[in-house]
Amino acid sequence: MKLSSFLFALFFAVTPVTARADVVLPKIFSSNMVLQRELAVPI
């Protein structure tokens, strides 16, 4: 049991894991939008 757990952990330690995501915000959040700190914003 310990050996299999060790091998499992070793496999994920040496395997390069890369994640890529193209994050797109909704159109309501635009470059011209200004948000004030500590102010409630109704959406």
N, C-alpha and C positions, 0 to 999 in steps of 0.2 A: 504494500500500500504506500509506504513512504517513498519507495523507489519510483513508482508510477507518478506520484505527485511531484516528485523532484524532476522527473523527465518532462512532465507536462509544463511545469514552470520554466524549465530550461528552454524548451521549445519556443515558448512565447517570449522569452527574454532575448533570444538570438534571432528571432524572425522579425525582420523590419515590418512594422505596421504603419502604413501611411493612410491617412484619411483626407479626402478632398471634398469640399462642398462649395457650391456656388450659392452663396447666401444672397437672396434678393428680398429687400424690404417692400412692403405694400406701397402703392403710389401715394398714400396719405402722408408718408414720411418722405419729404423731398429735401433737396439741398437748401432750399430757401426757408425752411422751417426753423423757427427759433423756440427753444424750450427754456423756461425759467426754472432755476433750481428751487427745490422745496415748494413747488406750486403744483397743485393738482391739475391734471390735464384730462378733461373728459374726451374719450374717444368713442 
